[in-house]
Structure formats: structure tokens, C-alpha cells
Amino acid sequence: MYLRKETKLHFLSMKNILIIGAGKSSAALIKYLLDKSDEENLQITIGDISTENALKLLDNHKNGSAIVLDVFDKNQREKEIKKADIVISMLPAKLHIDVAKDCILNKKHMVTASYISKEMKELDSAAKKNGLVFMNEIGLDPGLDHMSAMQMLDKIRAKNAKMLLFESFCGGLVAPESDSNLWNYKFTWNPRNVVLAGQGGAAMFIQEGTYKYIPYHKLFRRTEFLKIHGSGNFEAYANRDSLKYRSIYGLDEIPTMYRGTIRRVGFSRAWNIFVQLGMTDDSYTIEDSENMSYRDFVNLFLAYSPSDSVELKLRSYLKIDQDDIMWEKLIELDLFNPKKKIGLKNATPAQILQKILEDSWSLKETDKDMIVMQHLFGFEIDGKKQQIESSLIVLGENQTYTAMAKTVGLPVAIAALKIVKGEITTPGVQLPINKEVYEPILKELENYGILFQEKEGTYLGYNPNNVIG
């Protein structure tokens, strides 16, 4: 068949992007690439175990297609990766590594929003040898936090400043107009990750040159107050390991470094009830869990009494007054309902708690979410101590194009396009801390309303009065 010269050139320059996984965070990612597909000559293929959500997001776009892809089927996975110029993995973090190994084997670039695992890091030399960009930690947190922090840190260090403090906080919350429960919280991302947050080791950070360690059972009673410009008061609990980024950010000598997760004030104190009861434990399963009621589940964690009610036993054990807002929060979750069944077979306490919370905390069709991020930079220049507060607020549009989907998906999409166009070229397994990466991505994100507001002032230092517990 004869092809006109310009048609043949068009065909040869087509770039194929394979997206594996079409979950909640993929909506803005897919829309961005489809919107750019004519201009940039892109063909987008979305592979998932179910094509339902992918087809909805593609909306019959001529440059997109959806395929059923079983990521555990090595032959099928490798066959699809071979066809691509770049692979975007939106799978759960533990599933990236097989995709990554196929990308090495078939010499394909790769992008993920997940933390760099030990197994992924071990592919660094192979990626460099093959000239492949393996960009990780390019979503919201991790991702936007790295890029925005490094941009400001590089600006401050260019003035020969001495860094005194770096604190970084991020949270996925419900937007104020959709905030309709006493917890001031709804699930805006994977509920399982919320239930298991903070587990797996002590939170580690450094304050005024002193190392601090918070064990899990104390984590939600050692929080910090935050006041974020234009959005009111918040609290934050410490992320598991704030210290691992000191060298990465070039802050080995900094006396204060703390990374935390943002919630509305009062959330952590109430969540601590579940921690102290043992409801967030995911290490064992419960016999006959499918036939238990919510009330039965609560009673599992309380002492036997032939006379006292479940409510009375819980209040006595945790010293909660009946008129305490903490008690009202538990009542609101319908925890003591003897008729509601768990319906999960051989479930862990954490899985059961997640099921109960999803009944109350799932976003309604008209609800909107909100992303909040804040960085604090303390530094000294010529003997003068200064501070910069950099804050980001992003509101979701609807249930599909959420703030979470935008702030996770857009950085991934922009990075992938710049890699495939040859604008980001440094090979290896990496996160977006180099100017070559963060500067153009942050600049383009401003077009989508993802813009940090900066406020300069006198250095306040670490304020122990902001700490609860």
C-alpha cells in the first residue's frame, strides 16, 4: 500500500505510551495525555484487569485504547511493554518491580508515583547502562513535595545561606463545603493506606539537633499544630522516616527536619482510640468475622463483664466522658450497632475497621476533596535568620477529577511526556530532585492551578508550644 511521504513520517514519529492501572489517581493523567495526543503525536494504551474505568476515562478518544491486562501474566505483560516507548505504572507499589524488569529487558523508559523500593534501586546500574530514565516518586507525596522543596532549597542555597530548619507537611482531606462529619475527614485515596498509616516502625526526625523517635502507639498523641494561609488550622503527625531525605536534599547538617501528614484538628486524638484498642492491627485474622456485628467487633477488644455494656466498658477503658466529642465521633460511625454485619471472611482487625469506616467516610457523588501541603524553611544569611512558608491548596472538581487525581496524575503525565520527547534525559532510577526535572514540571503545573504561595518572615524556629502530647 502506498503511503504519502508526510503520512509515513507521521506514522514513524508516533509515540506509544502504556499506562498500567486505571484506578482513582489515573483520571487527570489520562486526560492530560489525551489532550496532548494530537499535538505530540501520542497513542495511549491503558491496561487493567478491568477496562470499565479506562473506557470511561478514554471517552471514545481516537488516540486511546483500553486492553485487559493481567499484570501477573508475564507473557502478556512483556508483549504490551515491547510495543511502548514509555511505561507508566499506576499499580500498587509492590507490583512495580516486575514491570520495571521487563522495561530493562526491552529498553523502555518507566515512570511511577511510588517510593523507590530497595528492589527498584537495584536496577539503577542496568537502567543507566541502557540509557533509560526510571522516574519514581513523581506524584503528590512523594513527588510535588520533592520538587517544590528542592526548588526553594536550591534558591536559598544560591544565596550562600545556612539551613536551620526544614519541615514539610501534606494531607488529602475533604473540601470544606463537603465536610459533613464530626471527624472532618473522608477517604480521598486508598482507605487501606489510611488505616495502616504510621505502622512498620517508629517515626524518626530531628529537632534542634536532637533525634526523636515516636513509637506507633504514641504517634497520634504527638502532633503539631499548623496554621495554613487561607485555609485555617490543621494538625500533623510525623511520617515514619523524615531522616532518609537529609542526604537526598543535601541537608545532612540541618538541626531540624520533620515530615508529617496533615489532618484537621482533633482527628488524631480520636484515631488514637482505634490504635489503643488494637483495631488497626493487620497481623492476624479473626475467626467467624463474616458473621460478627459491628458491636461484636468492638467488644472483642474489651474485658469480659456480665453486667456492663460495650459502651460503658469502652468509655471506662479509654477514660472517655459521655459528653466528650470523642465519644460522639464513635457513635457517629455506628460502631455499636448489633445488626450491621461485618460480612468479611477471615478478616484482620484493620480490614474490618476499614469496612466500617468506608460506610461513613466514602465521598458522596457531589463531594469534593482537597489537597493541603506546606513547607517551612528556616535559614541564616549574613547573621540574619529568616523563614519562608510555602503552601499549596488544591480543590477537586468532581468525583472523577479529584484534587488527589490532579496532584498525583499530572506530575506523572508531564514527566512521562518530557521523557518521551527527550527533554528529560539523565538515565537511572531516580526521584525528581534535579533542576532539569522539577523546574519545567512545576512551571507547567501552574497552568492547572497547582501553584505554591510563599510568605517570608522572621525565623521562628522550632516551637514546642505547637506540639500536642
C-alpha positions in Angstrom: 0.0 0.0 0.0 1.3 3.4 -0.9 1.7 6.0 1.9 2.2 9.6 1.2 5.5 10.8 2.5 4.0 13.1 5.2 1.7 10.3 6.4 4.6 7.8 6.6 6.6 10.3 8.6 3.6 10.9 10.9 3.4 7.1 11.5 7.1 6.7 12.2 7.1 9.6 14.8 4.1 8.2 16.8 5.0 7.7 20.5 3.2 4.9 22.3 2.5 5.3 26.0 1.4 2.3 28.0 -0.4 3.1 31.3 -0.8 0.0 33.5 -3.6 0.6 36.1 -6.6 2.8 35.7 -7.5 3.5 39.4 -8.8 6.7 41.0 -5.5 8.6 40.6 -5.3 8.0 36.9 -8.1 10.3 35.6 -6.1 13.5 35.3 -3.0 11.6 34.0 -5.1 10.1 31.2 -6.9 13.3 30.3 -3.6 15.2 30.1 -2.0 12.8 27.7 -5.2 12.5 25.5 -5.4 16.3 25.4 -1.8 16.4 24.2 -2.0 13.4 21.9 -2.8 15.2 18.6 -0.1 17.9 19.1 2.5 15.5 20.4 1.5 12.5 18.2 0.8 10.1 21.0 -1.0 6.8 21.2 -2.3 6.0 24.7 -2.9 2.4 25.7 -4.4 1.7 29.2 -4.0 -1.8 30.5 -6.0 -3.0 33.5 -7.6 -6.2 34.8 -10.9 -4.5 34.0 -11.5 -2.0 31.2 -14.6 -0.4 32.7 -12.9 2.7 34.2 -10.4 3.0 31.4 -13.1 3.1 28.8 -15.0 5.7 30.8 -11.9 7.9 31.0 -11.0 7.4 27.3 -14.5 8.5 26.3 -14.0 7.1 22.7 -10.9 9.3 22.1 -9.4 8.3 18.8 -5.8 8.3 20.2 -6.6 6.0 23.1 -7.4 2.3 23.7 -8.1 0.1 26.6 -7.0 -3.5 27.0 -7.5 -6.2 29.6 -4.1 -6.7 31.1 -3.3 -9.2 33.8 0.0 -7.9 35.3 0.7 -11.4 36.7 0.7 -12.8 33.1 4.4 -12.4 32.3 4.0 -13.1 28.5 1.1 -10.7 28.1 2.8 -8.0 30.2 6.1 -8.2 28.3 4.2 -8.3 24.9 2.5 -4.9 25.7 5.6 -3.4 27.2 7.5 -4.2 24.0 5.1 -2.1 22.0 5.5 1.0 24.1 8.1 3.8 24.1 7.5 4.5 27.8 5.6 2.7 30.5 3.6 4.4 33.3 2.9 2.1 36.2 0.0 3.1 38.4 -0.1 -0.3 40.1 0.3 -0.8 43.8 3.9 -0.2 44.8 4.8 -3.9 45.3 3.9 -4.7 41.7 6.2 -2.2 40.0 9.3 -4.3 40.1 8.2 -7.0 37.5 7.2 -4.2 35.2 10.5 -2.5 35.8 12.5 -5.6 35.0 10.5 -6.0 31.7 11.3 -2.4 30.9 15.0 -3.0 31.4 14.9 -6.1 29.2 13.0 -4.3 26.4 14.8 -1.0 26.8 11.8 1.1 27.7 11.6 4.2 30.0 9.4 3.9 33.1 7.5 6.3 35.4 5.8 5.6 38.7 4.5 7.7 41.6 5.7 5.3 44.3 8.6 5.4 46.7 11.8 3.9 45.4 12.0 0.4 46.8 15.2 -1.5 47.5 14.4 -3.8 44.6 13.9 -0.8 42.3 17.1 0.9 43.4 19.0 -2.3 42.5 18.0 -1.7 38.8 19.8 1.7 38.7 23.0 0.4 37.0 21.1 -1.5 34.4 18.9 1.5 33.7 21.9 3.7 33.3 23.7 1.1 31.1 20.7 1.1 28.7 20.2 4.9 28.8 16.8 4.5 30.4 15.0 7.1 32.6 13.3 5.3 35.6 11.4 8.2 37.2 9.9 7.4 40.6 8.3 9.5 43.4 6.7 11.9 40.9 3.2 12.0 42.2 1.9 14.2 45.1 3.7 12.9 48.2 6.1 11.7 47.2 6.5 13.9 44.2 5.2 17.5 44.4 6.8 17.7 47.9 10.2 16.8 46.5 10.0 19.2 43.5 8.7 22.2 45.4 11.0 21.7 48.3 14.1 21.3 46.1 13.2 24.4 44.0 13.1 26.5 47.2 16.2 24.9 48.8 18.2 25.5 45.6 17.1 29.2 45.6 18.1 29.6 49.3 21.4 27.8 48.9 22.3 30.0 45.9 22.4 32.9 48.4 25.0 31.1 50.5 22.5 30.6 53.3 22.9 28.1 56.2 19.8 25.9 56.5 18.4 25.7 60.1 15.0 24.1 59.6 13.0 22.2 57.0 9.5 20.9 57.8 7.2 19.5 55.2 3.5 18.5 55.6 0.9 17.1 53.3 -2.6 15.8 53.5 -5.5 14.6 51.4 -8.7 15.9 53.0 -12.3 16.6 52.2 -13.1 20.1 50.9 -14.8 22.5 53.4 -18.1 22.5 51.5 -18.2 18.7 51.6 -17.1 18.3 55.2 -20.2 16.8 56.8 -19.0 14.6 59.7 -17.5 15.1 63.2 -14.2 13.6 62.1 -13.8 16.3 59.4 -12.4 13.6 57.2 -13.4 11.3 54.3 -11.4 8.9 52.2 -9.8 10.7 49.2 -7.3 7.9 48.4 -6.7 4.2 49.3 -8.6 3.6 52.6 -6.2 0.7 53.5 -3.2 3.0 53.5 -5.1 5.4 55.8 -5.9 2.6 58.3 -2.3 1.3 58.3 -0.7 4.7 58.4 2.3 5.0 60.7 2.9 1.3 61.2 6.1 -0.5 60.4 8.5 1.2 62.8 9.0 4.3 64.9 8.6 7.8 63.4 12.1 9.3 63.2 13.1 13.0 62.9 15.5 15.6 64.3 14.5 18.8 66.2 17.1 21.4 67.3 19.9 18.8 66.8 18.2 16.1 68.9 17.0 12.9 67.4 13.4 12.0 68.1 11.6 8.6 67.8 7.9 8.1 68.3 6.6 4.5 68.5 3.4 3.7 66.7 1.3 3.6 69.9 2.2 7.2 70.7 2.2 8.6 67.2 -1.3 10.1 67.2 -0.8 11.9 70.5 2.4 13.6 69.4 1.1 16.0 66.8 1.9 19.6 65.7 -0.5 22.5 65.1 -0.3 24.2 61.7 -1.9 27.4 60.5 -2.0 27.4 56.7 -2.7 30.7 55.0 -6.2 31.0 53.8 -7.4 27.6 55.0 -7.4 27.7 58.8 -6.0 25.4 61.4 -4.7 21.9 61.0 -2.6 19.3 62.9 0.1 16.9 61.6 1.5 13.6 62.9 5.1 12.5 62.0 5.8 10.4 58.9 7.7 7.2 59.5 11.2 8.3 58.5 12.0 12.0 58.0 15.7 11.4 58.2 16.2 9.4 54.9 15.8 12.6 52.8 18.5 14.6 54.6 21.3 13.4 52.2 19.0 13.4 49.2 18.0 17.0 49.8 21.6 18.0 50.8 20.6 18.7 54.4 23.0 16.4 56.3 23.9 19.1 58.9 20.4 20.6 59.4 19.4 20.7 63.1 15.6 20.4 62.4 14.0 18.2 59.8 10.4 16.9 60.1 7.9 15.5 57.6 4.3 14.9 58.6 0.8 14.1 57.5 -1.9 16.8 57.7 -5.4 16.3 59.3 -8.0 18.6 60.7 -7.6 19.4 64.4 -8.9 16.7 66.6 -8.7 13.8 64.1 -5.5 12.3 65.6 -6.8 12.2 69.2 -9.9 10.3 68.0 -7.9 8.0 65.7 -5.7 7.1 68.7 -8.8 5.3 70.1 -8.5 2.7 67.3 -4.8 2.4 67.8 -5.1 1.8 71.6 -7.9 -0.8 71.1 -5.8 -2.7 68.5 -8.3 -2.2 65.7 -5.6 -1.1 63.2 -3.7 -4.4 63.6 -3.3 -6.2 60.3 -1.1 -9.1 61.5 -3.8 -11.7 62.3 -7.3 -12.8 61.2 -10.5 -13.1 63.3 -12.5 -16.3 63.5 -16.0 -16.1 62.1 -15.6 -12.4 61.2 -18.2 -12.5 58.5 -21.0 -13.2 61.0 -19.9 -10.6 63.5 -21.8 -7.4 64.0 -20.0 -4.0 64.4 -20.8 -4.2 68.1 -19.3 -7.7 68.4 -16.1 -6.4 66.8 -15.7 -3.6 69.3 -16.4 -6.0 72.2 -13.5 -8.2 71.0 -11.0 -5.7 72.4 -12.7 -5.1 75.7 -12.7 -7.1 79.0 -15.5 -9.5 79.8 -18.2 -8.2 82.1 -21.5 -10.0 82.8 -23.2 -6.7 83.5 -21.5 -3.7 81.8 -22.5 -2.7 78.3 -20.0 -2.5 75.5 -20.3 1.3 75.5 -19.6 1.5 79.3 -16.6 -0.8 79.1 -15.1 1.2 76.2 -15.6 4.6 78.0 -14.2 3.2 81.2 -11.1 1.6 79.5 -10.2 4.7 77.5 -11.4 7.2 80.0 -13.8 9.0 77.6 -16.6 11.0 79.2 -20.1 10.6 77.7 -20.2 14.3 76.7 -16.8 14.2 75.1 -16.7 14.9 71.4 -14.5 11.8 71.1 -17.5 9.7 72.2 -19.8 11.5 69.7 -17.3 10.6 66.9 -17.5 6.9 67.8 -21.3 7.0 67.9 -21.4 8.7 64.5 -19.6 5.7 63.0 -22.4 3.4 64.2 -19.8 1.2 65.9 -22.2 -0.2 68.5 -24.9 -1.4 66.0 -25.7 -5.0 66.8 -27.5 -5.5 63.5 -24.8 -4.4 61.0 -22.7 -7.3 59.9 -19.1 -7.2 59.0 -19.5 -9.6 56.1 -15.8 -10.2 55.6 -14.5 -13.7 55.9 -11.2 -14.3 57.9 -10.6 -10.6 58.1 -7.9 -8.8 60.1 -8.9 -6.1 62.6 -7.6 -3.4 60.1 -9.7 -4.8 57.3 -12.8 -4.8 59.5 -12.1 -1.2 60.7 -11.7 -0.1 57.0 -15.1 -1.7 56.1 -16.8 0.2 59.0 -15.1 3.5 58.1 -15.9 3.2 54.4 -19.6 3.1 55.4 -19.3 6.6 56.8 -16.3 8.2 55.1 -16.7 7.4 51.4 -17.1 10.5 49.3 -20.6 11.1 48.0 -21.3 11.9 44.4 -21.4 15.6 45.0 -18.4 15.7 47.4 -15.1 17.4 46.6 -11.7 16.7 48.1 -8.8 19.0 48.9 -5.0 18.6 49.0 -3.1 20.7 51.5 0.7 21.0 51.5 3.0 23.2 53.5 6.8 23.6 53.6 8.7 25.6 56.2 12.3 26.7 55.5 14.4 28.3 58.2 17.8 29.7 57.3 20.5 32.2 58.1 22.2 34.7 55.7 24.9 37.1 57.0 23.8 36.5 60.6 20.2 37.2 59.9 17.7 34.4 60.5 14.8 34.2 58.1 11.9 31.9 57.3 9.8 31.1 54.2 6.4 29.4 54.4 5.3 27.8 51.1 1.8 26.5 50.9 -0.4 24.7 48.4 -4.2 24.2 48.4 -5.9 22.3 45.5 -9.6 21.6 45.3 -11.1 18.8 43.4 -13.6 19.4 40.5 -15.8 16.3 41.0 -15.6 12.6 41.8 -13.5 11.8 38.8 -11.2 14.7 38.6 -10.3 14.9 42.2 -7.6 17.1 43.8 -5.8 13.8 44.6 -6.1 12.6 40.9 -4.8 16.0 39.7 -1.8 16.3 42.1 -0.8 12.6 41.6 -1.6 12.2 37.9 -0.5 15.5 36.4 3.2 15.3 37.5 3.4 11.7 36.3 1.9 12.7 32.9 4.1 15.7 32.4 7.3 13.8 33.4 6.4 10.9 31.0 5.8 13.3 28.1 9.1 15.1 28.7 11.0 11.9 28.9 9.5 10.5 25.7 10.2 13.9 23.9 13.9 13.7 25.1 13.6 16.8 27.4 14.4 14.7 30.5 17.4 12.5 29.6 19.5 11.7 32.7 19.3 7.9 32.9 18.9 5.8 36.0 16.5 5.1 38.9 15.7 8.5 40.3 13.3 10.9 42.0 12.6 14.4 40.7 15.1 16.5 42.7 17.2 17.8 39.8 16.5 21.1 38.2 16.3 19.5 34.8 13.2 17.7 36.1 11.5 19.8 38.7 11.7 23.3 37.0 9.7 22.6 33.8 7.2 20.3 35.6 6.4 22.9 38.3 6.1 25.6 35.7 3.6 23.6 33.6 1.6 22.6 36.7 0.9 26.3 37.3 -1.4 26.2 34.2 -3.5 23.6 36.1 -3.9 25.7 39.3 -1.1 23.8 41.2 0.8 26.8 42.5 2.6 27.4 45.8 2.0 30.6 47.7 5.1 31.9 49.6 5.2 34.0 52.7 8.5 35.4 54.1 9.2 36.4 57.7 11.4 36.3 60.7 12.7 32.8 61.6 10.6 31.4 64.4 12.5 28.1 64.9 11.0 25.0 66.4 8.1 26.0 68.7 7.4 23.4 71.4 4.1 25.1 72.1 2.8 23.8 68.8 3.2 20.2 69.9 0.4 18.2 71.4 1.3 15.5 73.8 
